[in-house]
Amino acid sequence: MLTSKLWVYDRMTDTQLPVLLVHGIDNSSKRLRTMQRALLQRGFSSVVAMDIVPSNGSIRFEAMGKQVRDAAFQLLHSTGAPKIDIVAYSMGALAARYFIQRLGGKSMVRRFVSISGPHHGTFNAYFRLNTGCRQMRPNSDFLIALNSDIDPFGDVAVFSFYTPYDLMVLPGKSSIIPGAHNRAFPVLLHPLMTFDRRVIEAVAQTLANG
């Protein structure tokens, strides 16, 4: 279920757009409530946390990407904004990427912030056999195709925040997106990336200022 504080877009405040939050594997929108509250407290008027269903990686990223697309359409329609910003965590970052690169998201998204996304795969995906996890293995056909696009993001400004100490996305540098604004944070555990005040502040500043 989508949860948000809805607003009517005002062109006088076009530096601030609605924000769509996308969670990771085995999570729900609850995982991003701290991020959501922090952005609302900083003056963002519409911050929506969506749910990927199911969230255990048992469906392909093509299907996850369609869920992100549907949530983006709903947010655009409810706010009247011309575009949205997306902040996506872990598995959700790949779902958001698929939406942007393959499902028309380039025309709907202004800024994409990835938090600990396995953009080049993670060795931990070998421990799970379901479809989405197989797609997250290093050098999977899915990741090779996604990373081979000549112009993957178009005019979308892309940022990747990650921790080199990540024990879920292995190696941590898998979160680096070539050509993006990549930034490492000294956060000790993968799940803490969505709660760390430095990461949250960086997200807020990125969405407000680019």
N, CA and C atoms as a LAMMPS dump frame, in Angstrom:
ITEM: TIMESTEP
0
ITEM: NUMBER OF ATOMS
630
ITEM: BOX BOUNDS ff ff ff
-5.0000000000000000e+02 5.0000000000000000e+02
-5.0000000000000000e+02 5.0000000000000000e+02
-5.0000000000000000e+02 5.0000000000000000e+02
ITEM: ATOMS id mol type element x y z
1 1 1 N 0.847 -1.196 0
2 1 2 C 0 0 0
3 1 3 C 0.881 1.243 0
4 2 1 N 0.488 2.229 -0.819
5 2 2 C 1.24 3.467 -0.876
6 2 3 C 0.831 4.366 0.276
7 3 1 N 1.815 4.973 0.915
8 3 2 C 1.538 5.887 2.015
9 3 3 C 2.203 7.202 1.718
10 4 1 N 1.455 8.295 1.797
11 4 2 C 2.056 9.58 1.466
12 4 3 C 1.247 10.726 2.038
13 5 1 N 1.91 11.869 2.06
14 5 2 C 1.244 13.128 2.32
15 5 3 C 1.138 13.808 0.966
16 6 1 N -0.068 13.794 0.38
17 6 2 C -0.225 14.242 -0.994
18 6 3 C -0.275 15.762 -1.068
19 7 1 N 0.111 16.261 -2.226
20 7 2 C 0.127 17.7 -2.433
21 7 3 C -0.17 17.979 -3.881
22 8 1 N -0.544 19.208 -4.202
23 8 2 C -0.743 19.647 -5.575
24 8 3 C 0.505 20.384 -6.01
25 9 1 N 1.076 19.956 -7.116
26 9 2 C 2.349 20.515 -7.58
27 9 3 C 2.217 22.005 -7.887
28 10 1 N 3.158 22.766 -7.413
29 10 2 C 3.218 24.202 -7.637
30 10 3 C 4.484 24.511 -8.423
31 11 1 N 4.359 25.07 -9.612
32 11 2 C 5.524 25.316 -10.45
33 11 3 C 6.484 26.328 -9.835
34 12 1 N 6.039 27.037 -8.803
35 12 2 C 6.934 27.96 -8.128
36 12 3 C 7.923 27.213 -7.248
37 13 1 N 7.672 25.913 -7
38 13 2 C 8.572 25.14 -6.144
39 13 3 C 9.101 23.928 -6.917
40 14 1 N 9.485 24.132 -8.179
41 14 2 C 9.833 22.989 -9.015
42 14 3 C 11.206 22.403 -8.704
43 15 1 N 11.935 22.969 -7.721
44 15 2 C 13.155 22.305 -7.291
45 15 3 C 12.835 21.126 -6.37
46 16 1 N 11.619 21.088 -5.85
47 16 2 C 11.201 20.01 -4.965
48 16 3 C 10.12 19.195 -5.659
49 17 1 N 10.433 17.928 -5.92
50 17 2 C 9.495 17.049 -6.601
51 17 3 C 9.045 15.933 -5.66
52 18 1 N 7.945 15.257 -5.981
53 18 2 C 7.551 14.093 -5.187
54 18 3 C 8.657 13.045 -5.185
55 19 1 N 8.758 12.311 -4.093
56 19 2 C 9.812 11.314 -3.927
57 19 3 C 9.182 9.94 -3.764
58 20 1 N 9.654 8.984 -4.55
59 20 2 C 9.22 7.605 -4.439
60 20 3 C 10.343 6.796 -3.796
61 21 1 N 10.043 6.098 -2.704
62 21 2 C 11.008 5.264 -2.005
63 21 3 C 10.735 3.795 -2.334
64 22 1 N 11.796 3.055 -2.641
65 22 2 C 11.662 1.644 -3.026
66 22 3 C 12.562 0.803 -2.122
67 23 1 N 12.001 -0.186 -1.451
68 23 2 C 12.728 -0.991 -0.461
69 23 3 C 13.491 -2.14 -1.114
70 24 1 N 14.177 -2.919 -0.273
71 24 2 C 14.991 -4.018 -0.748
72 24 3 C 14.382 -5.383 -0.495
73 25 1 N 15.192 -6.429 -0.68
74 25 2 C 14.723 -7.804 -0.569
75 25 3 C 14.309 -8.132 0.864
76 26 1 N 13.222 -8.902 0.963
77 26 2 C 12.671 -9.344 2.256
78 26 3 C 12.245 -8.181 3.137
79 27 1 N 12.069 -7 2.56
80 27 2 C 11.631 -5.819 3.306
81 27 3 C 10.25 -5.404 2.831
82 28 1 N 9.774 -4.314 3.383
83 28 2 C 8.548 -3.669 2.93
84 28 3 C 8.762 -2.171 3.03
85 29 1 N 7.725 -1.417 2.77
86 29 2 C 7.825 0.038 2.88
87 29 3 C 8.208 0.475 4.294
88 30 1 N 7.958 -0.391 5.282
89 30 2 C 8.305 -0.044 6.664
90 30 3 C 9.809 0.2 6.82
91 31 1 N 10.613 -0.503 6.038
92 31 2 C 12.069 -0.347 6.114
93 31 3 C 12.482 1.099 5.88
94 32 1 N 11.703 1.851 5.103
95 32 2 C 12.081 3.205 4.706
96 32 3 C 11.287 4.283 5.438
97 33 1 N 10.613 3.913 6.513
98 33 2 C 9.834 4.911 7.244
99 33 3 C 10.718 5.975 7.881
100 34 1 N 11.894 5.591 8.377
101 34 2 C 12.804 6.582 8.958
102 34 3 C 13.229 7.582 7.902
103 35 1 N 13.572 7.091 6.732
104 35 2 C 13.926 7.975 5.616
105 35 3 C 12.744 8.854 5.223
106 36 1 N 11.567 8.262 5.155
107 36 2 C 10.368 9.002 4.778
108 36 3 C 10.081 10.128 5.762
109 37 1 N 10.107 9.801 7.065
110 37 2 C 9.843 10.827 8.086
111 37 3 C 10.892 11.929 8.036
112 38 1 N 12.15 11.547 7.843
113 38 2 C 13.22 12.541 7.823
114 38 3 C 13.05 13.514 6.662
115 39 1 N 12.658 13.016 5.508
116 39 2 C 12.461 13.899 4.357
117 39 3 C 11.257 14.81 4.559
118 40 1 N 10.188 14.265 5.12
119 40 2 C 9.021 15.101 5.402
120 40 3 C 9.369 16.192 6.41
121 41 1 N 10.159 15.842 7.408
122 41 2 C 10.57 16.824 8.406
123 41 3 C 11.453 17.908 7.81
124 42 1 N 12.143 17.582 6.74
125 42 2 C 13.007 18.563 6.073
126 42 3 C 12.267 19.385 5.024
127 43 1 N 10.96 19.214 4.955
128 43 2 C 10.156 20.076 4.104
129 43 3 C 9.694 19.478 2.803
130 44 1 N 10.038 18.221 2.535
131 44 2 C 9.53 17.589 1.324
132 44 3 C 8.047 17.289 1.519
133 45 1 N 7.251 17.707 0.567
134 45 2 C 5.806 17.663 0.762
135 45 3 C 5.165 16.335 0.407
136 46 1 N 5.799 15.565 -0.473
137 46 2 C 5.226 14.288 -0.88
138 46 3 C 6.328 13.246 -0.947
139 47 1 N 6.316 12.314 -0.007
140 47 2 C 7.292 11.231 0.043
141 47 3 C 6.513 9.931 0.197
142 48 1 N 6.55 9.089 -0.814
143 48 2 C 5.751 7.874 -0.864
144 48 3 C 6.658 6.656 -0.801
145 49 1 N 6.365 5.725 0.106
146 49 2 C 7.083 4.461 0.194
147 49 3 C 6.196 3.36 -0.379
148 50 1 N 6.665 2.703 -1.427
149 50 2 C 5.881 1.656 -2.083
150 50 3 C 6.309 0.278 -1.583
151 51 1 N 5.505 -0.717 -1.912
152 51 2 C 5.822 -2.102 -1.589
153 51 3 C 5.997 -2.91 -2.873
154 52 1 N 7.095 -3.647 -2.969
155 52 2 C 7.263 -4.634 -4.019
156 52 3 C 6.676 -5.95 -3.499
157 53 1 N 5.781 -6.553 -4.271
158 53 2 C 5.087 -7.766 -3.826
159 53 3 C 5.216 -8.859 -4.892
160 54 1 N 5.741 -10.036 -4.505
161 54 2 C 6.386 -10.36 -3.233
162 54 3 C 7.775 -9.727 -3.172
163 55 1 N 8.317 -9.644 -1.969
164 55 2 C 9.587 -8.928 -1.801
165 55 3 C 10.779 -9.855 -1.599
166 56 1 N 10.57 -11.153 -1.798
167 56 2 C 11.627 -12.12 -1.492
168 56 3 C 12.495 -12.493 -2.689
169 57 1 N 12.36 -11.755 -3.781
170 57 2 C 13.166 -12.046 -4.953
171 57 3 C 12.661 -13.212 -5.774
172 58 1 N 11.421 -13.622 -5.56
173 58 2 C 10.88 -14.764 -6.287
174 58 3 C 10.31 -14.395 -7.649
175 59 1 N 10.232 -13.109 -7.949
176 59 2 C 9.793 -12.681 -9.276
177 59 3 C 10.949 -11.978 -9.974
178 60 1 N 10.867 -11.903 -11.288
179 60 2 C 11.928 -11.298 -12.075
180 60 3 C 11.919 -9.78 -11.908
181 61 1 N 13.057 -9.174 -12.187
182 61 2 C 13.14 -7.712 -12.082
183 61 3 C 12.272 -7.02 -13.115
184 62 1 N 11.98 -7.692 -14.199
185 62 2 C 11.063 -7.11 -15.169
186 62 3 C 9.699 -6.853 -14.529
187 63 1 N 9.262 -7.784 -13.675
188 63 2 C 7.983 -7.611 -12.978
189 63 3 C 8.096 -6.577 -11.863
190 64 1 N 9.227 -6.593 -11.153
191 64 2 C 9.433 -5.573 -10.113
192 64 3 C 9.447 -4.173 -10.732
193 65 1 N 10.12 -4.05 -11.866
194 65 2 C 10.19 -2.761 -12.532
195 65 3 C 8.82 -2.239 -12.917
196 66 1 N 7.921 -3.136 -13.307
197 66 2 C 6.56 -2.717 -13.651
198 66 3 C 5.825 -2.198 -12.424
199 67 1 N 6.097 -2.796 -11.261
200 67 2 C 5.486 -2.293 -10.029
201 67 3 C 5.996 -0.895 -9.695
202 68 1 N 7.297 -0.667 -9.915
203 68 2 C 7.847 0.677 -9.702
204 68 3 C 7.215 1.661 -10.685
205 69 1 N 7.087 1.24 -11.937
206 69 2 C 6.444 2.1 -12.942
207 69 3 C 5.026 2.465 -12.526
208 70 1 N 4.258 1.493 -12.056
209 70 2 C 2.881 1.767 -11.662
210 70 3 C 2.827 2.74 -10.487
211 71 1 N 3.736 2.568 -9.522
212 71 2 C 3.781 3.485 -8.382
213 71 3 C 4.183 4.887 -8.832
214 72 1 N 5.096 4.968 -9.802
215 72 2 C 5.514 6.271 -10.326
216 72 3 C 4.355 6.963 -11.03
217 73 1 N 3.617 6.221 -11.846
218 73 2 C 2.446 6.788 -12.523
219 73 3 C 1.436 7.306 -11.503
220 74 1 N 1.188 6.527 -10.457
221 74 2 C 0.221 6.935 -9.44
222 74 3 C 0.678 8.208 -8.737
223 75 1 N 1.968 8.302 -8.446
224 75 2 C 2.485 9.486 -7.755
225 75 3 C 2.417 10.717 -8.653
226 76 1 N 2.764 10.544 -9.91
227 76 2 C 2.654 11.657 -10.854
228 76 3 C 1.204 12.124 -10.98
229 77 1 N 0.281 11.184 -11.081
230 77 2 C -1.134 11.524 -11.252
231 77 3 C -1.693 12.216 -10.012
232 78 1 N -1.335 11.729 -8.83
233 78 2 C -1.912 12.268 -7.598
234 78 3 C -1.364 13.647 -7.253
235 79 1 N -0.155 13.956 -7.708
236 79 2 C 0.451 15.243 -7.361
237 79 3 C 0.401 16.259 -8.484
238 80 1 N 0.259 15.805 -9.714
239 80 2 C 0.29 16.722 -10.849
240 80 3 C 1.677 17.203 -11.197
241 81 1 N 2.704 16.581 -10.628
242 81 2 C 4.092 16.983 -10.896
243 81 3 C 4.527 16.488 -12.277
244 82 1 N 5.474 17.176 -12.907
245 82 2 C 5.953 16.748 -14.22
246 82 3 C 6.896 15.559 -14.151
247 83 1 N 7.595 15.416 -13.027
248 83 2 C 8.526 14.308 -12.826
249 83 3 C 8.585 13.979 -11.341
250 84 1 N 9.261 12.874 -11.024
251 84 2 C 9.481 12.499 -9.631
252 84 3 C 10.966 12.224 -9.414
253 85 1 N 11.355 12.128 -8.158
254 85 2 C 12.674 11.626 -7.769
255 85 3 C 12.479 10.25 -7.156
256 86 1 N 13.446 9.357 -7.35
257 86 2 C 13.375 8.014 -6.789
258 86 3 C 14.585 7.77 -5.892
259 87 1 N 14.318 7.252 -4.702
260 87 2 C 15.363 6.785 -3.79
261 87 3 C 15.098 5.305 -3.577
262 88 1 N 16.052 4.453 -3.967
263 88 2 C 15.824 3.01 -3.924
264 88 3 C 16.971 2.31 -3.222
265 89 1 N 16.603 1.332 -2.411
266 89 2 C 17.558 0.632 -1.556
267 89 3 C 17.738 -0.812 -1.995
268 90 1 N 18.995 -1.255 -2.089
269 90 2 C 19.336 -2.662 -2.293
270 90 3 C 18.646 -3.211 -3.543
271 91 1 N 17.906 -4.308 -3.421
272 91 2 C 17.221 -4.894 -4.561
273 91 3 C 16.336 -3.881 -5.267
274 92 1 N 15.722 -2.985 -4.493
275 92 2 C 14.849 -1.971 -5.079
276 92 3 C 15.564 -1.059 -6.048
277 93 1 N 16.885 -0.892 -5.853
278 93 2 C 17.644 -0.038 -6.762
279 93 3 C 17.694 -0.645 -8.16
280 94 1 N 17.801 -1.973 -8.25
281 94 2 C 17.791 -2.619 -9.56
282 94 3 C 16.398 -2.575 -10.187
283 95 1 N 15.357 -2.715 -9.359
284 95 2 C 13.995 -2.6 -9.878
285 95 3 C 13.752 -1.205 -10.435
286 96 1 N 14.229 -0.184 -9.709
287 96 2 C 14.083 1.193 -10.183
288 96 3 C 14.892 1.423 -11.453
289 97 1 N 16.104 0.852 -11.514
290 97 2 C 16.922 0.974 -12.722
291 97 3 C 16.212 0.383 -13.925
292 98 1 N 15.606 -0.777 -13.745
293 98 2 C 14.919 -1.403 -14.872
294 98 3 C 13.775 -0.51 -15.353
295 99 1 N 13.039 0.057 -14.418
296 99 2 C 11.971 0.991 -14.791
297 99 3 C 12.523 2.172 -15.572
298 100 1 N 13.605 2.761 -15.099
299 100 2 C 14.178 3.931 -15.76
300 100 3 C 14.714 3.571 -17.142
301 101 1 N 15.447 2.471 -17.234
302 101 2 C 16.14 2.138 -18.47
303 101 3 C 15.248 1.472 -19.513
304 102 1 N 14.248 0.704 -19.075
305 102 2 C 13.519 -0.123 -20.033
306 102 3 C 12.014 0.123 -20.088
307 103 1 N 11.472 0.86 -19.134
308 103 2 C 10.014 1.02 -19.071
309 103 3 C 9.577 2.478 -19.122
310 104 1 N 10.387 3.319 -19.729
311 104 2 C 9.984 4.708 -19.929
312 104 3 C 10.265 5.645 -18.786
313 105 1 N 11.025 5.186 -17.806
314 105 2 C 11.283 6.025 -16.644
315 105 3 C 12.144 7.238 -16.915
316 106 1 N 12.907 7.216 -17.996
317 106 2 C 13.762 8.369 -18.309
318 106 3 C 12.952 9.649 -18.442
319 107 1 N 11.73 9.534 -18.92
320 107 2 C 10.896 10.723 -19.115
321 107 3 C 10.129 11.119 -17.861
322 108 1 N 10.146 10.262 -16.83
323 108 2 C 9.359 10.524 -15.627
324 108 3 C 10.194 10.829 -14.398
325 109 1 N 11.498 10.559 -14.463
326 109 2 C 12.359 10.683 -13.286
327 109 3 C 13.38 11.786 -13.488
328 110 1 N 13.531 12.653 -12.481
329 110 2 C 14.557 13.692 -12.527
330 110 3 C 15.851 13.202 -11.893
331 111 1 N 15.767 12.673 -10.66
332 111 2 C 16.947 12.205 -9.946
333 111 3 C 16.695 10.804 -9.395
334 112 1 N 17.704 9.965 -9.521
335 112 2 C 17.652 8.598 -9.013
336 112 3 C 18.789 8.41 -8.034
337 113 1 N 18.435 8.122 -6.772
338 113 2 C 19.43 7.87 -5.73
339 113 3 C 19.389 6.39 -5.367
340 114 1 N 20.468 5.694 -5.631
341 114 2 C 20.604 4.288 -5.267
342 114 3 C 21.344 4.188 -3.935
343 115 1 N 20.813 3.384 -3.031
344 115 2 C 21.468 3.149 -1.748
345 115 3 C 21.822 1.666 -1.657
346 116 1 N 23.113 1.365 -1.697
347 116 2 C 23.596 -0.02 -1.594
348 116 3 C 22.908 -0.948 -2.587
349 117 1 N 22.843 -0.517 -3.818
350 117 2 C 22.261 -1.355 -4.86
351 117 3 C 23.301 -2.3 -5.453
352 118 1 N 22.966 -3.557 -5.713
353 118 2 C 23.919 -4.521 -6.284
354 118 3 C 24.004 -4.4 -7.805
355 119 1 N 24.505 -3.288 -8.28
356 119 2 C 24.444 -2.998 -9.716
357 119 3 C 25.341 -3.89 -10.55
358 120 1 N 26.31 -4.504 -9.928
359 120 2 C 27.153 -5.475 -10.631
360 120 3 C 27.046 -6.85 -9.97
361 121 1 N 25.973 -7.032 -9.216
362 121 2 C 25.715 -8.313 -8.593
363 121 3 C 26.311 -8.443 -7.209
364 122 1 N 25.901 -9.49 -6.528
365 122 2 C 26.432 -9.798 -5.204
366 122 3 C 26.62 -11.305 -5.087
367 123 1 N 27.733 -11.719 -4.511
368 123 2 C 28.011 -13.145 -4.357
369 123 3 C 27.022 -13.812 -3.41
370 124 1 N 26.375 -13.026 -2.552
371 124 2 C 25.366 -13.594 -1.661
372 124 3 C 24.165 -14.143 -2.418
373 125 1 N 23.964 -13.679 -3.647
374 125 2 C 22.831 -14.161 -4.434
375 125 3 C 22.966 -15.637 -4.796
376 126 1 N 24.178 -16.19 -4.694
377 126 2 C 24.356 -17.616 -4.968
378 126 3 C 23.749 -18.496 -3.888
379 127 1 N 23.432 -17.914 -2.736
380 127 2 C 22.871 -18.702 -1.653
381 127 3 C 21.349 -18.832 -1.743
382 128 1 N 20.744 -18.154 -2.738
383 128 2 C 19.3 -18.259 -2.927
384 128 3 C 19.037 -18.619 -4.378
385 129 1 N 18.046 -19.474 -4.583
386 129 2 C 17.824 -20.049 -5.905
387 129 3 C 16.645 -19.439 -6.658
388 130 1 N 15.932 -18.498 -6.029
389 130 2 C 14.767 -17.972 -6.729
390 130 3 C 15.161 -17.016 -7.854
391 131 1 N 14.199 -16.695 -8.677
392 131 2 C 14.456 -16.038 -9.959
393 131 3 C 15.16 -14.707 -9.813
394 132 1 N 14.621 -13.835 -8.972
395 132 2 C 15.215 -12.51 -8.82
396 132 3 C 16.624 -12.566 -8.268
397 133 1 N 16.873 -13.499 -7.36
398 133 2 C 18.221 -13.63 -6.797
399 133 3 C 19.207 -14.12 -7.843
400 134 1 N 18.792 -15.024 -8.705
401 134 2 C 19.677 -15.465 -9.784
402 134 3 C 20.047 -14.295 -10.686
403 135 1 N 19.118 -13.373 -10.87
404 135 2 C 19.413 -12.19 -11.686
405 135 3 C 20.392 -11.25 -10.998
406 136 1 N 20.524 -11.363 -9.684
407 136 2 C 21.457 -10.51 -8.944
408 136 3 C 22.845 -11.123 -8.793
409 137 1 N 23.073 -12.258 -9.414
410 137 2 C 24.411 -12.854 -9.351
411 137 3 C 25.353 -12.096 -10.277
412 138 1 N 26.618 -11.95 -9.902
413 138 2 C 27.568 -11.257 -10.779
414 138 3 C 27.591 -11.888 -12.17
415 139 1 N 27.605 -11.016 -13.18
416 139 2 C 27.668 -11.436 -14.579
417 139 3 C 26.444 -12.223 -15.043
418 140 1 N 25.315 -12.029 -14.371
419 140 2 C 24.078 -12.627 -14.868
420 140 3 C 23.703 -11.957 -16.188
421 141 1 N 22.933 -12.657 -16.997
422 141 2 C 22.493 -12.08 -18.272
423 141 3 C 21.738 -10.784 -18.044
424 142 1 N 20.952 -10.734 -16.978
425 142 2 C 20.172 -9.536 -16.67
426 142 3 C 21.078 -8.337 -16.401
427 143 1 N 22.089 -8.522 -15.553
428 143 2 C 22.976 -7.408 -15.2
429 143 3 C 23.858 -7.013 -16.378
430 144 1 N 24.329 -7.983 -17.142
431 144 2 C 25.148 -7.66 -18.311
432 144 3 C 24.358 -6.793 -19.278
433 145 1 N 23.098 -7.158 -19.515
434 145 2 C 22.26 -6.385 -20.433
435 145 3 C 21.977 -4.991 -19.877
436 146 1 N 21.678 -4.91 -18.581
437 146 2 C 21.348 -3.624 -17.98
438 146 3 C 22.554 -2.683 -18.017
439 147 1 N 23.734 -3.232 -17.776
440 147 2 C 24.942 -2.409 -17.737
441 147 3 C 25.556 -2.173 -19.111
442 148 1 N 24.944 -2.759 -20.14
443 148 2 C 25.475 -2.593 -21.493
444 148 3 C 24.751 -1.521 -22.287
445 149 1 N 23.683 -0.954 -21.731
446 149 2 C 22.952 0.097 -22.442
447 149 3 C 23.883 1.272 -22.744
448 150 1 N 23.824 1.772 -23.966
449 150 2 C 24.701 2.873 -24.372
450 150 3 C 24.347 4.157 -23.633
451 151 1 N 23.066 4.429 -23.491
452 151 2 C 22.61 5.632 -22.783
453 151 3 C 21.599 5.194 -21.732
454 152 1 N 22.07 4.622 -20.619
455 152 2 C 21.146 3.976 -19.684
456 152 3 C 20.174 4.912 -18.981
457 153 1 N 20.579 6.146 -18.714
458 153 2 C 19.754 7.01 -17.87
459 153 3 C 19.265 8.281 -18.561
460 154 1 N 19.731 8.566 -19.753
461 154 2 C 19.285 9.771 -20.423
462 154 3 C 19.6 11.012 -19.618
463 155 1 N 18.587 11.837 -19.389
464 155 2 C 18.775 13.08 -18.635
465 155 3 C 18.603 12.901 -17.131
466 156 1 N 18.37 11.688 -16.672
467 156 2 C 18.192 11.445 -15.24
468 156 3 C 19.536 11.61 -14.526
469 157 1 N 19.561 12.41 -13.473
470 157 2 C 20.762 12.553 -12.649
471 157 3 C 20.833 11.372 -11.694
472 158 1 N 21.967 10.667 -11.701
473 158 2 C 22.079 9.412 -10.961
474 158 3 C 23.125 9.534 -9.855
475 159 1 N 22.769 9.059 -8.674
476 159 2 C 23.641 9.095 -7.506
477 159 3 C 23.646 7.71 -6.873
478 160 1 N 24.803 7.251 -6.434
479 160 2 C 24.89 5.967 -5.764
480 160 3 C 25.633 6.123 -4.443
481 161 1 N 24.933 5.828 -3.356
482 161 2 C 25.513 5.873 -2.02
483 161 3 C 25.708 4.43 -1.553
484 162 1 N 26.895 4.132 -1.058
485 162 2 C 27.183 2.752 -0.67
486 162 3 C 28.188 2.726 0.472
487 163 1 N 28.354 1.542 1.052
488 163 2 C 29.369 1.355 2.078
489 163 3 C 30.374 0.301 1.627
490 164 1 N 31.657 0.564 1.749
491 164 2 C 32.662 -0.445 1.389
492 164 3 C 32.676 -1.625 2.356
493 165 1 N 31.949 -1.509 3.483
494 165 2 C 31.907 -2.569 4.49
495 165 3 C 30.668 -3.45 4.344
496 166 1 N 30.009 -3.343 3.215
497 166 2 C 28.764 -4.072 2.998
498 166 3 C 29.005 -5.581 3.02
499 167 1 N 28.224 -6.299 3.82
500 167 2 C 28.317 -7.752 3.864
501 167 3 C 27.163 -8.435 3.136
502 168 1 N 26.249 -7.616 2.592
503 168 2 C 25.142 -8.152 1.806
504 168 3 C 25.43 -7.995 0.323
505 169 1 N 25.867 -6.816 -0.066
506 169 2 C 26.302 -6.577 -1.445
507 169 3 C 27.805 -6.792 -1.471
508 170 1 N 28.203 -7.953 -1.964
509 170 2 C 29.612 -8.34 -2.003
510 170 3 C 30.077 -8.501 -3.447
511 171 1 N 31.127 -7.774 -3.813
512 171 2 C 31.866 -6.78 -3.022
513 171 3 C 31.106 -5.457 -2.949
514 172 1 N 31.482 -4.61 -1.975
515 172 2 C 30.797 -3.339 -1.795
516 172 3 C 30.862 -2.443 -3.014
517 173 1 N 31.956 -2.556 -3.781
518 173 2 C 32.114 -1.7 -4.961
519 173 3 C 31.126 -2.058 -6.063
520 174 1 N 30.383 -3.152 -5.88
521 174 2 C 29.343 -3.503 -6.839
522 174 3 C 28.263 -2.437 -6.908
523 175 1 N 28.181 -1.604 -5.879
524 175 2 C 27.172 -0.543 -5.853
525 175 3 C 27.563 0.667 -6.7
526 176 1 N 28.795 0.713 -7.169
527 176 2 C 29.25 1.841 -7.977
528 176 3 C 28.618 1.777 -9.368
529 177 1 N 28.072 2.892 -9.805
530 177 2 C 27.477 2.993 -11.128
531 177 3 C 28.375 3.875 -11.989
532 178 1 N 28.95 3.352 -13.062
533 178 2 C 29.8 4.176 -13.92
534 178 3 C 29.062 5.414 -14.429
535 179 1 N 29.718 6.564 -14.321
536 179 2 C 29.131 7.811 -14.787
537 179 3 C 28.211 8.484 -13.798
538 180 1 N 27.92 7.812 -12.683
539 180 2 C 27.049 8.404 -11.668
540 180 3 C 27.875 9.166 -10.646
541 181 1 N 27.179 9.871 -9.758
542 181 2 C 27.828 10.515 -8.626
543 181 3 C 27.895 9.459 -7.517
544 182 1 N 29.026 8.798 -7.377
545 182 2 C 29.179 7.721 -6.408
546 182 3 C 29.82 8.25 -5.128
547 183 1 N 29.274 7.824 -3.983
548 183 2 C 29.793 8.306 -2.705
549 183 3 C 29.781 7.187 -1.678
550 184 1 N 30.911 6.953 -1.051
551 184 2 C 31.025 5.91 -0.03
552 184 3 C 30.798 6.494 1.359
553 185 1 N 30.133 5.727 2.21
554 185 2 C 29.886 6.102 3.595
555 185 3 C 30.447 5.012 4.502
556 186 1 N 31.09 5.372 5.616
557 186 2 C 31.669 4.368 6.523
558 186 3 C 30.617 3.757 7.439
559 187 1 N 29.642 3.107 6.838
560 187 2 C 28.566 2.451 7.587
561 187 3 C 28.897 0.968 7.693
562 188 1 N 28.771 0.397 8.879
563 188 2 C 29.297 -0.944 9.125
564 188 3 C 28.437 -2.07 8.561
565 189 1 N 27.124 -1.858 8.422
566 189 2 C 26.256 -2.929 7.969
567 189 3 C 25.295 -2.445 6.893
568 190 1 N 24.99 -3.323 5.961
569 190 2 C 24.066 -3.032 4.858
570 190 3 C 22.738 -2.459 5.339
571 191 1 N 22.054 -3.081 6.322
572 191 2 C 20.739 -2.56 6.728
573 191 3 C 20.788 -1.178 7.356
574 192 1 N 21.936 -0.782 7.897
575 192 2 C 22.032 0.517 8.558
576 192 3 C 22.069 1.684 7.577
577 193 1 N 22.253 1.394 6.301
578 193 2 C 22.337 2.481 5.317
579 193 3 C 21.059 3.308 5.236
580 194 1 N 19.926 2.701 5.513
581 194 2 C 18.672 3.458 5.429
582 194 3 C 18.374 4.234 6.704
583 195 1 N 19.162 4.01 7.751
584 195 2 C 18.945 4.695 9.029
585 195 3 C 20.052 5.691 9.362
586 196 1 N 21.204 5.551 8.725
587 196 2 C 22.35 6.388 9.058
588 196 3 C 22.045 7.857 8.758
589 197 1 N 22.295 8.709 9.751
590 197 2 C 21.941 10.133 9.595
591 197 3 C 22.735 10.801 8.48
592 198 1 N 23.973 10.343 8.258
593 198 2 C 24.787 10.937 7.189
594 198 3 C 24.219 10.596 5.82
595 199 1 N 23.752 9.372 5.674
596 199 2 C 23.149 8.968 4.406
597 199 3 C 21.844 9.717 4.178
598 200 1 N 21.029 9.797 5.218
599 200 2 C 19.748 10.503 5.099
600 200 3 C 19.973 11.968 4.744
601 201 1 N 20.941 12.598 5.389
602 201 2 C 21.231 13.997 5.083
603 201 3 C 21.721 14.155 3.662
604 202 1 N 22.538 13.21 3.197
605 202 2 C 23.038 13.282 1.823
606 202 3 C 21.898 13.109 0.831
607 203 1 N 20.961 12.216 1.136
608 203 2 C 19.789 12.045 0.272
609 203 3 C 18.987 13.337 0.21
610 204 1 N 18.734 13.926 1.366
611 204 2 C 17.94 15.159 1.417
612 204 3 C 18.618 16.281 0.623
613 205 1 N 19.921 16.434 0.806
614 205 2 C 20.647 17.48 0.087
615 205 3 C 20.669 17.217 -1.411
616 206 1 N 20.806 15.965 -1.794
617 206 2 C 20.832 15.621 -3.206
618 206 3 C 19.497 15.936 -3.875
619 207 1 N 18.414 15.582 -3.213
620 207 2 C 17.096 15.837 -3.802
621 207 3 C 16.764 17.328 -3.823
622 208 1 N 17.281 18.059 -2.839
623 208 2 C 16.982 19.489 -2.769
624 208 3 C 17.866 20.3 -3.703
625 209 1 N 19.126 19.897 -3.828
626 209 2 C 20.084 20.721 -4.549
627 209 3 C 20.71 20.068 -5.767
628 210 1 N 20.638 18.745 -5.859
629 210 2 C 21.266 18.067 -6.991
630 210 3 C 22.752 17.906 -6.774
